[in-house]
Amino acid sequence: MKKTISLLLALLMLLSLCACGEASGRSDAKAAAGSYMVAEEAAWPAEEPMAEASMDYDSVNGLSPAGVPQASGDTESAAARKPDKIIYSANVQVETTAFEESLAKLDALVEEYGGWVESSSLNGSNYADKSRGAVSRRSASYTLRIPSDRFQELMSSLSDLGNIPYSHIYTENVTAQYYDVQARLTAYKTQEQRLLEMMELAETVEDVILLEDRLTEVRYSIESLQTSLLNWDRQVSFSSVYLDLNEVQVYSPEPQVQPSYGQRLATALKSGLRDFGDFFKELLIWLAGALPTLLLLGAIAAVVIVVVRKRKAGRKARKAAAAAAPAPKEEQKSDTIP
């Protein structure tokens, strides 16, 4: 019973030390190991693998093996020695008027820069389209993997395939995540070694089952972290290029530079003057074509005006004559009765 309790105490100490990713200090580890030595009346090996394995893990977290914070200068110099983990990728669209020739050039470029084609697809017009006289428009999509140190060279060489209307490069810095996972992996490996040593000293079935369960969890975590690091290493070492190659008859026009405010104002003024001149010219042409009609309408209007004026003058004369004539005398009524 005493052995089981001591074993469980040592296991709990390991869980708090490694699984949570925090260094508990060498003195506490020695105290836990000492209690287990008394119970078993045996000594741990003089060289402790825990101390060596936790050195890198503690230095990553800014702690010395004893759990004391290191000087900031040492931490910065240690971080400076570690290379950055940067993932490069790109999306590119290429237009070509010589489809087969561009495909051959692309294969040559991939081989020249030490990469490979991860996936590809080719699309073309079907028989029904061709029978109706449709123009063939073929296209191809590629996913390329290129060594990161040749990535920029490949991007510069893609213009040999044809016109590039769109190109964008993406960067992702995973340095912090990478070394954090690496530190956790070191701690889990240390815990795995300790659990294996404790299984050799276990005497009861309950202790063995408990240690095996914990060892299974630790090994699962180790495999998961190793997979993450392996994927990052592949992405950092080999950049991804997603390329679309399209067959065209005419290349897309070059994008125009956005003009300044003064240039836009001058362009608007020139356009207004040009439009006014065009309007004036069109007006003269219209007037020349409508001149006979306008002359006829002008003559009719003149006759109408003359007639209207004469009628008005006649009415005025009659009114004036009526006003100048003497008023008729009224007959005087007789007052006498006949």
C-alpha positions as a Markdown table, in Angstrom:
| # | Residue | x | y | z |
|---|---|---|---|---|
| 1 | Met | 0.0 | 0.0 | 0.0 |
| 2 | Lys | 2.8 | 2.4 | 0.9 |
| 3 | Lys | 4.5 | 1.6 | -2.5 |
| 4 | Thr | 1.3 | 2.4 | -4.3 |
| 5 | Ile | 0.8 | 5.8 | -2.6 |
| 6 | Ser | 4.4 | 6.8 | -3.2 |
| 7 | Leu | 4.0 | 5.8 | -6.9 |
| 8 | Leu | 0.8 | 7.9 | -7.3 |
| 9 | Leu | 2.5 | 10.9 | -5.6 |
| 10 | Ala | 5.4 | 10.7 | -8.0 |
| 11 | Leu | 3.0 | 10.4 | -11.0 |
| 12 | Leu | 1.0 | 13.4 | -9.9 |
| 13 | Met | 4.3 | 15.4 | -9.6 |
| 14 | Leu | 5.1 | 14.4 | -13.2 |
| 15 | Leu | 1.6 | 15.5 | -14.4 |
| 16 | Ser | 1.9 | 18.9 | -12.9 |
| 17 | Leu | 5.5 | 19.3 | -14.1 |
| 18 | Cys | 5.2 | 18.3 | -17.8 |
| 19 | Ala | 1.5 | 17.9 | -19.0 |
| 20 | Cys | 0.7 | 21.6 | -18.2 |
| 21 | Gly | 3.9 | 22.8 | -19.8 |
| 22 | Glu | 5.3 | 24.5 | -16.7 |
| 23 | Ala | 8.7 | 23.9 | -15.1 |
| 24 | Ser | 8.2 | 23.1 | -11.4 |
| 25 | Gly | 11.9 | 23.3 | -10.5 |
| 26 | Arg | 14.6 | 20.7 | -10.0 |
| 27 | Ser | 14.3 | 20.7 | -6.2 |
| 28 | Asp | 10.6 | 19.6 | -6.2 |
| 29 | Ala | 11.4 | 16.8 | -8.7 |
| 30 | Lys | 14.2 | 15.6 | -6.5 |
| 31 | Ala | 12.0 | 15.7 | -3.4 |
| 32 | Ala | 9.4 | 13.5 | -5.2 |
| 33 | Ala | 12.0 | 11.2 | -6.4 |
| 34 | Gly | 13.5 | 11.0 | -2.9 |
| 35 | Ser | 10.2 | 10.0 | -1.4 |
| 36 | Tyr | 9.9 | 7.2 | -3.9 |
| 37 | Met | 13.5 | 6.1 | -3.2 |
| 38 | Val | 12.7 | 5.7 | 0.5 |
| 39 | Ala | 9.7 | 3.6 | -0.3 |
| 40 | Glu | 11.6 | 1.3 | -2.6 |
| 41 | Glu | 14.9 | 1.5 | -0.7 |
| 42 | Ala | 16.6 | 2.0 | -4.1 |
| 43 | Ala | 18.3 | 5.0 | -5.8 |
| 44 | Trp | 17.4 | 6.7 | -9.1 |
| 45 | Pro | 20.3 | 6.7 | -11.7 |
| 46 | Ala | 22.9 | 9.4 | -11.0 |
| 47 | Glu | 22.3 | 10.9 | -14.5 |
| 48 | Glu | 18.7 | 12.2 | -14.6 |
| 49 | Pro | 17.2 | 12.4 | -18.1 |
| 50 | Met | 14.6 | 14.8 | -16.8 |
| 51 | Ala | 17.3 | 17.5 | -16.1 |
| 52 | Glu | 18.8 | 17.2 | -19.6 |
| 53 | Ala | 15.5 | 17.0 | -21.5 |
| 54 | Ser | 13.9 | 19.9 | -19.6 |
| 55 | Met | 16.9 | 22.2 | -20.3 |
| 56 | Asp | 15.7 | 23.1 | -23.8 |
| 57 | Tyr | 12.0 | 23.3 | -22.7 |
| 58 | Asp | 12.8 | 25.6 | -19.9 |
| 59 | Ser | 15.2 | 27.8 | -22.0 |
| 60 | Val | 12.4 | 28.3 | -24.5 |
| 61 | Asn | 10.1 | 29.6 | -21.8 |
| 62 | Gly | 12.7 | 31.9 | -20.4 |
| 63 | Leu | 13.5 | 29.8 | -17.3 |
| 64 | Ser | 16.7 | 28.2 | -16.1 |
| 65 | Pro | 16.7 | 24.5 | -15.1 |
| 66 | Ala | 16.1 | 25.6 | -11.5 |
| 67 | Gly | 13.0 | 27.6 | -12.4 |
| 68 | Val | 14.7 | 31.0 | -12.1 |
| 69 | Pro | 14.0 | 33.5 | -14.9 |
| 70 | Gln | 17.0 | 34.0 | -17.2 |
| 71 | Ala | 18.5 | 37.3 | -18.2 |
| 72 | Ser | 16.6 | 38.9 | -21.1 |
| 73 | Gly | 19.8 | 39.2 | -23.1 |
| 74 | Asp | 20.3 | 35.4 | -23.0 |
| 75 | Thr | 16.7 | 34.8 | -24.0 |
| 76 | Glu | 17.0 | 37.2 | -26.9 |
| 77 | Ser | 20.3 | 35.7 | -28.1 |
| 78 | Ala | 18.8 | 32.2 | -27.9 |
| 79 | Ala | 15.7 | 33.3 | -29.9 |
| 80 | Ala | 18.0 | 35.0 | -32.4 |
| 81 | Arg | 19.8 | 31.7 | -33.1 |
| 82 | Lys | 16.5 | 30.0 | -34.1 |
| 83 | Pro | 15.6 | 30.4 | -37.7 |
| 84 | Asp | 12.2 | 31.9 | -38.6 |
| 85 | Lys | 9.5 | 29.6 | -39.9 |
| 86 | Ile | 7.8 | 31.4 | -42.7 |
| 87 | Ile | 5.4 | 29.8 | -45.2 |
| 88 | Tyr | 5.2 | 31.3 | -48.7 |
| 89 | Ser | 2.4 | 30.6 | -51.2 |
| 90 | Ala | 1.1 | 32.4 | -54.3 |
| 91 | Asn | -2.0 | 32.6 | -56.6 |
| 92 | Val | -1.2 | 33.3 | -60.2 |
| 93 | Gln | -3.3 | 33.7 | -63.4 |
| 94 | Val | -1.6 | 33.4 | -66.7 |
| 95 | Glu | -3.0 | 34.1 | -70.2 |
| 96 | Thr | -1.4 | 32.5 | -73.3 |
| 97 | Thr | -2.0 | 32.5 | -77.0 |
| 98 | Ala | 0.2 | 29.3 | -77.4 |
| 99 | Phe | -1.3 | 26.8 | -75.0 |
| 100 | Glu | 0.8 | 23.7 | -75.7 |
| 101 | Glu | 4.0 | 25.7 | -75.7 |
| 102 | Ser | 3.2 | 27.3 | -72.4 |
| 103 | Leu | 2.4 | 23.9 | -70.8 |
| 104 | Ala | 5.8 | 22.7 | -72.0 |
| 105 | Lys | 7.6 | 25.7 | -70.6 |
| 106 | Leu | 5.8 | 25.3 | -67.2 |
| 107 | Asp | 6.9 | 21.7 | -66.9 |
| 108 | Ala | 10.5 | 22.8 | -67.7 |
| 109 | Leu | 10.4 | 25.5 | -65.1 |
| 110 | Val | 9.2 | 23.1 | -62.4 |
| 111 | Glu | 11.9 | 20.6 | -63.2 |
| 112 | Glu | 14.6 | 23.4 | -63.4 |
| 113 | Tyr | 13.8 | 24.7 | -59.9 |
| 114 | Gly | 13.6 | 21.3 | -58.3 |
| 115 | Gly | 9.9 | 21.2 | -57.6 |
| 116 | Trp | 7.0 | 18.9 | -58.5 |
| 117 | Val | 3.4 | 19.1 | -59.6 |
| 118 | Glu | 1.2 | 18.2 | -56.7 |
| 119 | Ser | -2.0 | 18.2 | -58.7 |
| 120 | Ser | -3.2 | 19.4 | -62.1 |
| 121 | Ser | -6.3 | 19.5 | -64.3 |
| 122 | Leu | -6.9 | 20.3 | -68.0 |
| 123 | Asn | -10.1 | 21.7 | -69.5 |
| 124 | Gly | -11.0 | 22.1 | -73.1 |
| 125 | Ser | -14.0 | 22.6 | -75.4 |
| 126 | Asn | -16.1 | 19.5 | -76.1 |
| 127 | Tyr | -17.1 | 18.0 | -79.5 |
| 128 | Ala | -20.6 | 19.7 | -79.5 |
| 129 | Asp | -19.0 | 23.1 | -79.1 |
| 130 | Lys | -16.6 | 22.5 | -81.9 |
| 131 | Ser | -19.3 | 21.2 | -84.2 |
| 132 | Arg | -21.2 | 24.5 | -83.7 |
| 133 | Gly | -18.1 | 26.5 | -84.6 |
| 134 | Ala | -17.3 | 27.7 | -81.1 |
| 135 | Val | -13.7 | 28.9 | -80.6 |
| 136 | Ser | -11.6 | 26.6 | -78.4 |
| 137 | Arg | -10.8 | 28.1 | -75.0 |
| 138 | Arg | -8.6 | 25.6 | -73.1 |
| 139 | Ser | -7.4 | 26.1 | -69.5 |
| 140 | Ala | -5.3 | 24.3 | -67.0 |
| 141 | Ser | -5.0 | 24.4 | -63.2 |
| 142 | Tyr | -1.8 | 23.5 | -61.3 |
| 143 | Thr | -0.7 | 23.1 | -57.7 |
| 144 | Leu | 3.1 | 23.3 | -57.7 |
| 145 | Arg | 5.5 | 22.7 | -54.8 |
| 146 | Ile | 8.7 | 24.6 | -55.2 |
| 147 | Pro | 11.7 | 24.8 | -52.8 |
| 148 | Ser | 11.4 | 28.0 | -50.7 |
| 149 | Asp | 14.8 | 29.2 | -51.7 |
| 150 | Arg | 13.8 | 29.1 | -55.4 |
| 151 | Phe | 10.3 | 30.5 | -54.9 |
| 152 | Gln | 11.1 | 34.1 | -56.0 |
| 153 | Glu | 13.1 | 32.9 | -59.0 |
| 154 | Leu | 10.1 | 30.9 | -60.2 |
| 155 | Met | 7.7 | 33.8 | -59.7 |
| 156 | Ser | 10.0 | 36.0 | -61.8 |
| 157 | Ser | 10.1 | 33.3 | -64.6 |
| 158 | Leu | 6.4 | 32.9 | -64.9 |
| 159 | Ser | 6.2 | 35.8 | -67.3 |
| 160 | Asp | 7.8 | 33.5 | -69.9 |
| 161 | Leu | 4.5 | 31.6 | -70.1 |
| 162 | Gly | 2.5 | 34.6 | -71.3 |
| 163 | Asn | 0.6 | 37.6 | -69.9 |
| 164 | Ile | 0.0 | 37.7 | -66.1 |
| 165 | Pro | -3.1 | 39.7 | -65.3 |
| 166 | Tyr | -3.2 | 38.7 | -61.6 |
| 167 | Ser | -0.5 | 37.5 | -59.1 |
| 168 | His | -0.6 | 37.6 | -55.3 |
| 169 | Ile | 2.0 | 36.3 | -52.8 |
| 170 | Tyr | 0.9 | 35.2 | -49.3 |
| 171 | Thr | 3.2 | 34.9 | -46.3 |
| 172 | Glu | 2.5 | 33.3 | -42.9 |
| 173 | Asn | 4.9 | 33.4 | -40.0 |
| 174 | Val | 4.5 | 30.4 | -37.8 |
| 175 | Thr | 7.7 | 30.8 | -35.8 |
| 176 | Ala | 6.1 | 31.3 | -32.4 |
| 177 | Gln | 3.6 | 28.4 | -32.9 |
| 178 | Tyr | 6.4 | 26.1 | -34.2 |
| 179 | Tyr | 8.8 | 26.5 | -31.3 |
| 180 | Asp | 5.9 | 26.4 | -28.7 |
| 181 | Val | 4.9 | 23.0 | -30.1 |
| 182 | Gln | 8.5 | 21.9 | -30.2 |
| 183 | Ala | 8.9 | 22.8 | -26.5 |
| 184 | Arg | 5.7 | 20.9 | -25.6 |
| 185 | Leu | 6.9 | 17.9 | -27.6 |
| 186 | Thr | 10.2 | 17.9 | -25.6 |
| 187 | Ala | 8.2 | 17.9 | -22.3 |
| 188 | Tyr | 6.0 | 15.1 | -23.4 |
| 189 | Lys | 9.0 | 13.0 | -24.4 |
| 190 | Thr | 10.5 | 13.5 | -21.0 |
| 191 | Gln | 7.3 | 12.5 | -19.4 |
| 192 | Glu | 7.2 | 9.4 | -21.6 |
| 193 | Gln | 10.7 | 8.4 | -20.5 |
| 194 | Arg | 9.8 | 8.8 | -16.8 |
| 195 | Leu | 6.6 | 6.8 | -17.2 |
| 196 | Leu | 8.6 | 3.9 | -18.8 |
| 197 | Glu | 11.1 | 4.0 | -15.9 |
| 198 | Met | 8.2 | 3.9 | -13.3 |
| 199 | Met | 6.6 | 1.0 | -15.1 |
| 200 | Glu | 9.7 | -1.0 | -14.6 |
| 201 | Leu | 9.4 | -0.4 | -10.8 |
| 202 | Ala | 5.7 | -1.0 | -10.5 |
| 203 | Glu | 4.7 | -4.2 | -8.8 |
| 204 | Thr | 0.9 | -4.2 | -8.7 |
| 205 | Val | -1.6 | -4.6 | -11.6 |
| 206 | Glu | -3.4 | -1.4 | -10.6 |
| 207 | Asp | -0.2 | 0.6 | -10.9 |
| 208 | Val | 0.7 | -0.8 | -14.3 |
| 209 | Ile | -2.8 | -0.1 | -15.7 |
| 210 | Leu | -2.7 | 3.5 | -14.4 |
| 211 | Leu | 0.7 | 4.1 | -15.9 |
| 212 | Glu | -0.2 | 2.5 | -19.2 |
| 213 | Asp | -3.3 | 4.7 | -19.5 |
| 214 | Arg | -1.2 | 7.8 | -18.9 |
| 215 | Leu | 1.5 | 6.6 | -21.3 |
| 216 | Thr | -1.1 | 6.1 | -24.0 |
| 217 | Glu | -2.3 | 9.7 | -23.6 |
| 218 | Val | 1.3 | 11.0 | -23.6 |
| 219 | Arg | 2.2 | 9.1 | -26.8 |
| 220 | Tyr | -1.0 | 10.3 | -28.5 |
| 221 | Ser | 0.0 | 13.9 | -27.7 |
| 222 | Ile | 3.6 | 13.2 | -29.0 |
| 223 | Glu | 2.3 | 11.8 | -32.3 |
| 224 | Ser | -0.1 | 14.8 | -32.8 |
| 225 | Leu | 2.7 | 17.4 | -32.1 |
| 226 | Gln | 5.1 | 15.5 | -34.3 |
| 227 | Thr | 2.6 | 15.6 | -37.1 |
| 228 | Ser | 2.1 | 19.4 | -36.7 |
| 229 | Leu | 5.8 | 20.0 | -36.8 |
| 230 | Leu | 6.2 | 17.7 | -39.9 |
| 231 | Asn | 3.5 | 19.6 | -41.7 |
| 232 | Trp | 5.0 | 23.0 | -40.9 |
| 233 | Asp | 8.5 | 21.8 | -42.0 |
| 234 | Arg | 7.1 | 20.7 | -45.3 |
| 235 | Gln | 5.3 | 24.0 | -45.9 |
| 236 | Val | 8.3 | 26.0 | -44.8 |
| 237 | Ser | 10.7 | 24.0 | -47.0 |
| 238 | Phe | 8.4 | 23.9 | -50.1 |
| 239 | Ser | 6.3 | 26.8 | -51.1 |
| 240 | Ser | 2.9 | 26.3 | -52.8 |
| 241 | Val | 2.0 | 28.0 | -56.1 |
| 242 | Tyr | -1.6 | 27.8 | -57.4 |
| 243 | Leu | -1.5 | 28.6 | -61.1 |
| 244 | Asp | -4.3 | 28.9 | -63.6 |
| 245 | Leu | -3.3 | 28.9 | -67.3 |
| 246 | Asn | -6.0 | 30.2 | -69.7 |
| 247 | Glu | -5.9 | 30.2 | -73.5 |
| 248 | Val | -7.0 | 33.5 | -75.1 |
| 249 | Gln | -7.0 | 35.2 | -78.5 |
| 250 | Val | -6.0 | 38.6 | -77.2 |
| 251 | Tyr | -4.3 | 39.5 | -73.9 |
| 252 | Ser | -6.1 | 41.5 | -71.3 |
| 253 | Pro | -5.2 | 45.3 | -71.4 |
| 254 | Glu | -2.7 | 46.6 | -69.0 |
| 255 | Pro | -4.3 | 48.2 | -65.9 |
| 256 | Gln | -4.4 | 52.0 | -66.1 |
| 257 | Val | -2.8 | 54.1 | -63.4 |
| 258 | Gln | -5.4 | 56.1 | -61.4 |
| 259 | Pro | -5.0 | 59.8 | -62.5 |
| 260 | Ser | -4.6 | 62.6 | -60.0 |
| 261 | Tyr | -7.3 | 65.1 | -59.2 |
| 262 | Gly | -5.7 | 67.8 | -61.4 |
| 263 | Gln | -5.4 | 65.4 | -64.3 |
| 264 | Arg | -9.1 | 64.4 | -63.9 |
| 265 | Leu | -10.1 | 68.1 | -63.8 |
| 266 | Ala | -8.2 | 68.9 | -66.9 |
| 267 | Thr | -9.6 | 65.8 | -68.7 |
| 268 | Ala | -13.1 | 66.9 | -67.8 |
| 269 | Leu | -12.5 | 70.4 | -69.1 |
| 270 | Lys | -11.1 | 69.1 | -72.3 |
| 271 | Ser | -14.0 | 66.7 | -72.7 |
| 272 | Gly | -16.5 | 69.6 | -72.1 |
| 273 | Leu | -14.9 | 71.8 | -74.7 |
| 274 | Arg | -14.8 | 69.0 | -77.1 |
| 275 | Asp | -18.4 | 68.1 | -76.5 |
| 276 | Phe | -19.4 | 71.8 | -77.0 |
| 277 | Gly | -17.6 | 72.0 | -80.2 |
| 278 | Asp | -19.2 | 68.8 | -81.4 |
| 279 | Phe | -22.6 | 70.2 | -80.4 |
| 280 | Phe | -22.0 | 73.5 | -82.3 |
| 281 | Lys | -20.9 | 71.6 | -85.4 |
| 282 | Glu | -24.0 | 69.4 | -85.3 |
| 283 | Leu | -26.2 | 72.4 | -84.7 |
| 284 | Leu | -24.8 | 74.1 | -87.9 |
| 285 | Ile | -25.3 | 70.9 | -89.9 |
| 286 | Trp | -28.9 | 70.8 | -88.6 |
| 287 | Leu | -29.6 | 74.4 | -89.5 |
| 288 | Ala | -28.2 | 74.0 | -93.0 |
| 289 | Gly | -30.5 | 71.1 | -93.6 |
| 290 | Ala | -33.5 | 72.8 | -92.1 |
| 291 | Leu | -32.9 | 76.2 | -93.8 |
| 292 | Pro | -35.5 | 75.8 | -96.6 |
| 293 | Thr | -38.2 | 74.8 | -94.1 |
| 294 | Leu | -37.2 | 77.7 | -91.8 |
| 295 | Leu | -37.4 | 80.2 | -94.7 |
| 296 | Leu | -40.9 | 79.0 | -95.6 |
| 297 | Leu | -42.0 | 79.1 | -92.0 |
| 298 | Gly | -40.5 | 82.6 | -91.7 |
| 299 | Ala | -42.5 | 83.8 | -94.8 |
| 300 | Ile | -45.7 | 82.4 | -93.5 |
| 301 | Ala | -45.1 | 83.9 | -90.1 |
| 302 | Ala | -44.4 | 87.3 | -91.8 |
| 303 | Val | -47.7 | 87.2 | -93.7 |
| 304 | Val | -49.6 | 86.3 | -90.6 |
| 305 | Ile | -48.0 | 89.1 | -88.7 |
| 306 | Val | -48.9 | 91.7 | -91.5 |
| 307 | Val | -52.5 | 90.5 | -91.6 |
| 308 | Val | -52.9 | 90.6 | -87.9 |
| 309 | Arg | -51.4 | 94.1 | -87.7 |
| 310 | Lys | -53.7 | 95.4 | -90.5 |
| 311 | Arg | -56.8 | 94.0 | -88.7 |
| 312 | Lys | -55.7 | 95.6 | -85.5 |
| 313 | Ala | -55.1 | 98.9 | -87.2 |
| 314 | Gly | -58.6 | 98.8 | -88.9 |
| 315 | Arg | -60.3 | 98.2 | -85.5 |
| 316 | Lys | -58.5 | 101.0 | -83.9 |
| 317 | Ala | -59.5 | 103.4 | -86.8 |
| 318 | Arg | -63.2 | 102.4 | -86.5 |
| 319 | Lys | -63.1 | 103.0 | -82.8 |
| 320 | Ala | -61.5 | 106.4 | -83.3 |
| 321 | Ala | -64.1 | 107.5 | -85.9 |
| 322 | Ala | -66.9 | 106.4 | -83.6 |
| 323 | Ala | -65.5 | 108.4 | -80.8 |
| 324 | Ala | -65.1 | 111.5 | -82.9 |
| 325 | Ala | -68.8 | 111.5 | -84.4 |
| 326 | Pro | -71.3 | 114.0 | -82.5 |
| 327 | Ala | -73.9 | 112.3 | -80.3 |
| 328 | Pro | -77.6 | 112.5 | -81.8 |
| 329 | Lys | -80.0 | 115.0 | -80.2 |
| 330 | Glu | -82.9 | 113.6 | -78.3 |
| 331 | Glu | -86.4 | 114.7 | -79.1 |
| 332 | Gln | -87.9 | 116.8 | -76.5 |
| 333 | Lys | -91.1 | 115.5 | -75.1 |
| 334 | Ser | -94.0 | 117.9 | -75.2 |
| 335 | Asp | -95.7 | 118.8 | -72.0 |
| 336 | Thr | -99.0 | 119.8 | -73.6 |
| 337 | Ile | -101.8 | 117.4 | -74.2 |
| 338 | Pro | -103.2 | 117.5 | -77.8 |
